Amino acid sequence: MADDLRTRESVRREALWAMSHLMPGDLKAATILDVLDDIGDWERIDSNWSHPGLDIEAARKAIQIERYSSEISIVREAVFNSMA
């Protein structure tokens, strides 16, 4: 799953970067939009079938927050073992 997500994000960024160089109405945008639509479709399928629902309490327990004496809280990246 992580590799799929990484690949999708890489392809998405490449497509958006390519799109940023086009002028509005450029016909080349259609191909890029197809790629972005495909990624969106895969993400909808993936989120509907591959992952169990995560309730708010499970999310709160999974998020690591580091508190500093200056009252600044930093949220660390969480790893969901149940989703691996």
N, CA, C and O atoms as a GROMACS GRO file, in nm:
protein
  336
    1MET      N    1   0.082  -0.120   0.000
    1MET     CA    2   0.000   0.000   0.000
    1MET      C    3   0.086   0.126   0.000
    1MET      O    4   0.058   0.219  -0.075
    2ALA      N    5   0.189   0.129   0.083
    2ALA     CA    6   0.273   0.249   0.090
    2ALA      C    7   0.337   0.278  -0.045
    2ALA      O    8   0.346   0.393  -0.085
    3ASP      N    9   0.381   0.173  -0.114
    3ASP     CA   10   0.441   0.193  -0.246
    3ASP      C   11   0.338   0.246  -0.345
    3ASP      O   12   0.369   0.333  -0.426
    4ASP      N   13   0.215   0.194  -0.338
    4ASP     CA   14   0.110   0.243  -0.427
    4ASP      C   15   0.082   0.390  -0.401
    4ASP      O   16   0.070   0.469  -0.494
    5LEU      N   17   0.073   0.427  -0.276
    5LEU     CA   18   0.048   0.566  -0.239
    5LEU      C   19   0.163   0.655  -0.286
    5LEU      O   20   0.141   0.763  -0.340
    6ARG      N   21   0.285   0.609  -0.263
    6ARG     CA   22   0.402   0.686  -0.305
    6ARG      C   23   0.404   0.703  -0.457
    6ARG      O   24   0.433   0.811  -0.507
    7THR      N   25   0.373   0.597  -0.528
    7THR     CA   26   0.371   0.603  -0.674
    7THR      C   27   0.262   0.697  -0.723
    7THR      O   28   0.286   0.780  -0.811
    8ARG      N   29   0.142   0.684  -0.666
    8ARG     CA   30   0.032   0.773  -0.705
    8ARG      C   31   0.068   0.918  -0.681
    8ARG      O   32   0.043   1.004  -0.766
    9GLU      N   33   0.126   0.946  -0.565
    9GLU     CA   34   0.161   1.085  -0.532
    9GLU      C   35   0.268   1.137  -0.627
    9GLU      O   36   0.264   1.254  -0.667
   10SER      N   37   0.364   1.054  -0.662
   10SER     CA   38   0.468   1.094  -0.756
   10SER      C   39   0.408   1.126  -0.893
   10SER      O   40   0.442   1.228  -0.954
   11VAL      N   41   0.320   1.040  -0.940
   11VAL     CA   42   0.256   1.062  -1.070
   11VAL      C   43   0.168   1.186  -1.065
   11VAL      O   44   0.166   1.265  -1.160
   12ARG      N   45   0.096   1.205  -0.954
   12ARG     CA   46   0.012   1.323  -0.939
   12ARG      C   47   0.095   1.452  -0.946
   12ARG      O   48   0.058   1.547  -1.015
   13ARG      N   49   0.206   1.454  -0.875
   13ARG     CA   50   0.292   1.573  -0.875
   13ARG      C   51   0.350   1.601  -1.013
   13ARG      O   52   0.357   1.716  -1.056
   14GLU      N   53   0.392   1.495  -1.082
   14GLU     CA   54   0.443   1.513  -1.218
   14GLU      C   55   0.335   1.571  -1.309
   14GLU      O   56   0.361   1.660  -1.390
   15ALA      N   57   0.213   1.520  -1.296
   15ALA     CA   58   0.102   1.568  -1.379
   15ALA      C   59   0.071   1.715  -1.348
   15ALA      O   60   0.052   1.795  -1.439
   16LEU      N   61   0.066   1.748  -1.220
   16LEU     CA   62   0.038   1.887  -1.183
   16LEU      C   63   0.149   1.980  -1.230
   16LEU      O   64   0.123   2.092  -1.272
   17TRP      N   65   0.272   1.933  -1.221
   17TRP     CA   66   0.385   2.015  -1.267
   17TRP      C   67   0.374   2.037  -1.419
   17TRP      O   68   0.395   2.148  -1.467
   18ALA      N   69   0.342   1.931  -1.492
   18ALA     CA   70   0.326   1.944  -1.637
   18ALA      C   71   0.211   2.038  -1.670
   18ALA      O   72   0.220   2.118  -1.763
   19MET      N   73   0.104   2.029  -1.593
   19MET     CA   74  -0.013   2.115  -1.615
   19MET      C   75   0.020   2.262  -1.589
   19MET      O   76  -0.035   2.351  -1.654
   20SER      N   77   0.109   2.286  -1.495
   20SER     CA   78   0.141   2.425  -1.459
   20SER      C   79   0.211   2.500  -1.572
   20SER      O   80   0.214   2.623  -1.573
   21HIS      N   81   0.267   2.426  -1.667
   21HIS     CA   82   0.338   2.488  -1.778
   21HIS      C   83   0.248   2.512  -1.900
   21HIS      O   84   0.294   2.567  -2.000
   22LEU      N   85   0.122   2.473  -1.891
   22LEU     CA   86   0.031   2.488  -2.004
   22LEU      C   87  -0.051   2.616  -1.991
   22LEU      O   88  -0.075   2.666  -1.881
   23MET      N   89  -0.092   2.666  -2.103
   23MET     CA   90  -0.182   2.782  -2.107
   23MET      C   91  -0.326   2.731  -2.099
   23MET      O   92  -0.353   2.620  -2.144
   24PRO      N   93  -0.417   2.809  -2.043
   24PRO     CA   94  -0.558   2.767  -2.039
   24PRO      C   95  -0.609   2.734  -2.180
   24PRO      O   96  -0.584   2.808  -2.276
   25GLY      N   97  -0.678   2.623  -2.191
   25GLY     CA   98  -0.732   2.580  -2.319
   25GLY      C   99  -0.639   2.493  -2.402
   25GLY      O  100  -0.676   2.448  -2.510
   26ASP      N  101  -0.518   2.469  -2.353
   26ASP     CA  102  -0.421   2.385  -2.425
   26ASP      C  103  -0.476   2.242  -2.433
   26ASP      O  104  -0.518   2.185  -2.333
   27LEU      N  105  -0.476   2.186  -2.553
   27LEU     CA  106  -0.530   2.052  -2.574
   27LEU      C  107  -0.448   1.944  -2.503
   27LEU      O  108  -0.500   1.835  -2.477
   28LYS      N  109  -0.324   1.971  -2.472
   28LYS     CA  110  -0.240   1.874  -2.400
   28LYS      C  111  -0.292   1.848  -2.259
   28LYS      O  112  -0.260   1.746  -2.199
   29ALA      N  113  -0.371   1.940  -2.207
   29ALA     CA  114  -0.423   1.926  -2.071
   29ALA      C  115  -0.517   1.807  -2.058
   29ALA      O  116  -0.528   1.749  -1.950
   30ALA      N  117  -0.584   1.769  -2.166
   30ALA     CA  118  -0.680   1.658  -2.160
   30ALA      C  119  -0.613   1.529  -2.115
   30ALA      O  120  -0.667   1.456  -2.032
   31THR      N  121  -0.496   1.501  -2.168
   31THR     CA  122  -0.423   1.380  -2.130
   31THR      C  123  -0.382   1.385  -1.984
   31THR      O  124  -0.392   1.285  -1.912
   32ILE      N  125  -0.337   1.500  -1.940
   32ILE     CA  126  -0.295   1.515  -1.800
   32ILE      C  127  -0.415   1.502  -1.708
   32ILE      O  128  -0.405   1.440  -1.602
   33LEU      N  129  -0.528   1.560  -1.747
   33LEU     CA  130  -0.649   1.549  -1.665
   33LEU      C  131  -0.697   1.404  -1.657
   33LEU      O  132  -0.749   1.362  -1.554
   34ASP      N  133  -0.679   1.328  -1.765
   34ASP     CA  134  -0.713   1.186  -1.761
   34ASP      C  135  -0.629   1.113  -1.656
   34ASP      O  136  -0.681   1.029  -1.582
   35VAL      N  137  -0.501   1.145  -1.650
   35VAL     CA  138  -0.412   1.083  -1.550
   35VAL      C  139  -0.460   1.119  -1.410
   35VAL      O  140  -0.468   1.032  -1.323
   36LEU      N  141  -0.491   1.246  -1.388
   36LEU     CA  142  -0.537   1.289  -1.255
   36LEU      C  143  -0.671   1.225  -1.219
   36LEU      O  144  -0.693   1.189  -1.104
   37ASP      N  145  -0.760   1.211  -1.318
   37ASP     CA  146  -0.888   1.144  -1.294
   37ASP      C  147  -0.867   0.998  -1.256
   37ASP      O  148  -0.932   0.946  -1.165
   38ASP      N  149  -0.774   0.930  -1.326
   38ASP     CA  150  -0.745   0.790  -1.294
   38ASP      C  151  -0.693   0.776  -1.152
   38ASP      O  152  -0.732   0.684  -1.080
   39ILE      N  153  -0.606   0.866  -1.112
   39ILE     CA  154  -0.553   0.862  -0.975
   39ILE      C  155  -0.666   0.881  -0.875
   39ILE      O  156  -0.674   0.810  -0.775
   40GLY      N  157  -0.754   0.976  -0.902
   40GLY     CA  158  -0.869   0.999  -0.814
   40GLY      C  159  -0.958   0.876  -0.804
   40GLY      O  160  -1.005   0.842  -0.696
   41ASP      N  161  -0.981   0.810  -0.918
   41ASP     CA  162  -1.063   0.688  -0.918
   41ASP      C  163  -0.998   0.580  -0.833
   41ASP      O  164  -1.066   0.514  -0.754
   42TRP      N  165  -0.867   0.560  -0.850
   42TRP     CA  166  -0.797   0.458  -0.772
   42TRP      C  167  -0.803   0.488  -0.623
   42TRP      O  168  -0.817   0.398  -0.541
   43GLU      N  169  -0.792   0.616  -0.588
   43GLU     CA  170  -0.797   0.652  -0.447
   43GLU      C  171  -0.935   0.627  -0.388
   43GLU      O  172  -0.947   0.585  -0.273
   44ARG      N  173  -1.040   0.653  -0.466
   44ARG     CA  174  -1.175   0.625  -0.417
   44ARG      C  175  -1.195   0.475  -0.397
   44ARG      O  176  -1.250   0.432  -0.296
   45ILE      N  177  -1.149   0.396  -0.492
   45ILE     CA  178  -1.160   0.251  -0.480
   45ILE      C  179  -1.079   0.202  -0.361
   45ILE      O  180  -1.127   0.122  -0.280
   46ASP      N  181  -0.957   0.250  -0.350
   46ASP     CA  182  -0.867   0.209  -0.243
   46ASP      C  183  -0.924   0.243  -0.106
   46ASP      O  184  -0.920   0.161  -0.015
   47SER      N  185  -0.977   0.362  -0.091
   47SER     CA  186  -1.028   0.403   0.040
   47SER      C  187  -1.157   0.331   0.074
   47SER      O  188  -1.188   0.313   0.192
   48ASN      N  189  -1.234   0.290  -0.026
   48ASN     CA  190  -1.360   0.220   0.001
   48ASN      C  191  -1.342   0.073   0.035
   48ASN      O  192  -1.422   0.018   0.110
   49TRP      N  193  -1.238   0.009  -0.018
   49TRP     CA  194  -1.226  -0.136  -0.004
   49TRP      C  195  -1.107  -0.183   0.078
   49TRP      O  196  -1.112  -0.290   0.138
   50SER      N  197  -1.001  -0.108   0.080
   50SER     CA  198  -0.878  -0.158   0.139
   50SER      C  199  -0.859  -0.128   0.286
   50SER      O  200  -0.788  -0.200   0.355
   51HIS      N  201  -0.920  -0.023   0.334
   51HIS     CA  202  -0.890   0.022   0.469
   51HIS      C  203  -1.013   0.016   0.559
   51HIS      O  204  -1.120   0.063   0.522
   52PRO      N  205  -0.995  -0.040   0.675
   52PRO     CA  206  -1.107  -0.037   0.770
   52PRO      C  207  -1.128   0.106   0.817
   52PRO      O  208  -1.036   0.188   0.814
   53GLY      N  209  -1.248   0.136   0.860
   53GLY     CA  210  -1.276   0.268   0.911
   53GLY      C  211  -1.195   0.297   1.036
   53GLY      O  212  -1.167   0.207   1.115
   54LEU      N  213  -1.158   0.420   1.055
   54LEU     CA  214  -1.080   0.461   1.171
   54LEU      C  215  -1.163   0.561   1.247
   54LEU      O  216  -1.193   0.670   1.197
   55ASP      N  217  -1.201   0.525   1.369
   55ASP     CA  218  -1.282   0.619   1.446
   55ASP      C  219  -1.193   0.725   1.510
   55ASP      O  220  -1.071   0.712   1.511
   56ILE      N  221  -1.254   0.828   1.563
   56ILE     CA  222  -1.180   0.943   1.614
   56ILE      C  223  -1.090   0.905   1.732
   56ILE      O  224  -0.980   0.959   1.745
   57GLU      N  225  -1.136   0.816   1.817
   57GLU     CA  226  -1.054   0.776   1.932
   57GLU      C  227  -0.929   0.701   1.888
   57GLU      O  228  -0.821   0.722   1.943
   58ALA      N  229  -0.942   0.614   1.789
   58ALA     CA  230  -0.825   0.542   1.737
   58ALA      C  231  -0.726   0.640   1.673
   58ALA      O  232  -0.605   0.624   1.686
   59ALA      N  233  -0.779   0.740   1.604
   59ALA     CA  234  -0.691   0.840   1.544
   59ALA      C  235  -0.618   0.920   1.651
   59ALA      O  236  -0.499   0.946   1.638
   60ARG      N  237  -0.689   0.959   1.755
   60ARG     CA  238  -0.626   1.035   1.864
   60ARG      C  239  -0.515   0.954   1.932
   60ARG      O  240  -0.410   1.009   1.966
   61LYS      N  241  -0.539   0.825   1.951
   61LYS     CA  242  -0.438   0.740   2.015
   61LYS      C  243  -0.316   0.722   1.924
   61LYS      O  244  -0.204   0.706   1.973
   62ALA      N  245  -0.337   0.725   1.794
   62ALA     CA  246  -0.228   0.701   1.700
   62ALA      C  247  -0.141   0.823   1.677
   62ALA      O  248  -0.026   0.811   1.633
   63ILE      N  249  -0.193   0.941   1.705
   63ILE     CA  250  -0.119   1.064   1.678
   63ILE      C  251  -0.026   1.094   1.795
   63ILE      O  252  -0.069   1.101   1.910
   64GLN      N  253   0.100   1.112   1.764
   64GLN     CA  254   0.199   1.144   1.866
   64GLN      C  255   0.218   1.295   1.871
   64GLN      O  256   0.250   1.358   1.770
   65ILE      N  257   0.197   1.351   1.988
   65ILE     CA  258   0.214   1.495   2.006
   65ILE      C  259   0.325   1.518   2.106
   65ILE      O  260   0.324   1.463   2.216
   66GLU      N  261   0.420   1.599   2.067
   66GLU     CA  262   0.532   1.634   2.154
   66GLU      C  263   0.509   1.777   2.204
   66GLU      O  264   0.504   1.871   2.124
   67ARG      N  265   0.497   1.792   2.334
   67ARG     CA  266   0.471   1.923   2.392
   67ARG      C  267   0.601   1.982   2.446
   67ARG      O  268   0.682   1.913   2.508
   68TYR      N  269   0.620   2.109   2.421
   68TYR     CA  270   0.739   2.179   2.468
   68TYR      C  271   0.702   2.277   2.578
   68TYR      O  272   0.586   2.316   2.592
   69SER      N  273   0.802   2.316   2.657
   69SER     CA  274   0.778   2.409   2.768
   69SER      C  275   0.728   2.544   2.719
   69SER      O  276   0.667   2.619   2.796
   70SER      N  277   0.752   2.576   2.594
   70SER     CA  278   0.703   2.703   2.538
   70SER      C  279   0.556   2.694   2.497
   70SER      O  280   0.503   2.785   2.434
   71GLU      N  281   0.491   2.584   2.533
   71GLU     CA  282   0.350   2.556   2.505
   71GLU      C  283   0.322   2.532   2.356
   71GLU      O  284   0.208   2.541   2.312
   72ILE      N  285   0.427   2.502   2.281
   72ILE     CA  286   0.410   2.466   2.141
   72ILE      C  287   0.397   2.315   2.134
   72ILE      O  288   0.477   2.242   2.193
   73SER      N  289   0.296   2.268   2.062
   73SER     CA  290   0.277   2.125   2.042
   73SER      C  291   0.312   2.090   1.898
   73SER      O  292   0.267   2.156   1.805
   74ILE      N  293   0.391   1.986   1.882
   74ILE     CA  294   0.429   1.941   1.749
   74ILE      C  295   0.368   1.803   1.728
   74ILE      O  296   0.388   1.713   1.810
   75VAL      N  297   0.295   1.788   1.619
   75VAL     CA  298   0.234   1.660   1.587
   75VAL      C  299   0.333   1.580   1.503
   75VAL      O  300   0.379   1.627   1.399
   76ARG      N  301   0.365   1.461   1.548
   76ARG     CA  302   0.457   1.373   1.477
   76ARG      C  303   0.379   1.285   1.381
   76ARG      O  304   0.258   1.264   1.399
   77GLU      N  305   0.447   1.233   1.280
   77GLU     CA  306   0.381   1.142   1.186
   77GLU      C  307   0.338   1.017   1.260
   77GLU      O  308   0.412   0.964   1.343
   78ALA      N  309   0.219   0.971   1.229
   78ALA     CA  310   0.165   0.852   1.294
   78ALA      C  311   0.179   0.732   1.201
   78ALA      O  312   0.175   0.746   1.079
   79VAL      N  313   0.195   0.616   1.261
   79VAL     CA  314   0.198   0.492   1.186
   79VAL      C  315   0.083   0.408   1.238
   79VAL      O  316   0.079   0.373   1.356
   80PHE      N  317  -0.010   0.375   1.149
   80PHE     CA  318  -0.125   0.296   1.188
   80PHE      C  319  -0.093   0.149   1.163
   80PHE      O  320  -0.091   0.104   1.048
   81ASN      N  321  -0.068   0.075   1.269
   81ASN     CA  322  -0.034  -0.066   1.254
   81ASN      C  323  -0.148  -0.147   1.195
   81ASN      O  324  -0.125  -0.242   1.121
   82SER      N  325  -0.271  -0.108   1.228
   82SER     CA  326  -0.384  -0.185   1.178
   82SER      C  327  -0.406  -0.166   1.029
   82SER      O  328  -0.478  -0.244   0.966
   83MET      N  329  -0.344  -0.064   0.970
   83MET     CA  330  -0.363  -0.037   0.829
   83MET      C  331  -0.245  -0.084   0.745
   83MET      O  332  -0.249  -0.073   0.623
   84ALA      N  333  -0.142  -0.135   0.807
   84ALA     CA  334  -0.021  -0.175   0.732
   84ALA      C  335  -0.044  -0.300   0.653
   84ALA      O  336   0.046  -0.348   0.584
   0.00000   0.00000   0.00000
